[in-house]
């Protein structure tokens, strides 16, 4: 059983961390503003659906920390990822154009050396484990 008063403190910490108002936080997790108000006032306990919406909207929040106060906020995994330079999702050119063209040319030459096909590479998409991707067009 969760301690509703402690849960409320942790939820307030999450809201403050992101610089949100209760209203904007409710919008981001797709719940009614009254739900946030009732939870923060201690009138209602959070539902499983509410907790899952918080976790899916804010990946820095750990389940055990939010429910029991055990663990860290923001998540150490997320903090470690944020300190490393990671490519952002989307259609971006992360390399200078000359380097990208060189990579595409090398791949094209490798492909043409291994096959008699006259096909050219139009684009290369790299998928990262975090779900993001980079798109390189010829």
ABEGO torsion letter per residue (X at the ends): XBBAAAAAAAAAAAAAAAGBBAAAAAAAAGBBAAAAAAAAAGABBBBAAAAAAAAAABAABBAAAAAAGBEBOBBAAAAAAAABBBBBBEBBBABBAAAAAAAAAAAAAAAAAABABABBBABBBBBBAAGBBBBBBX
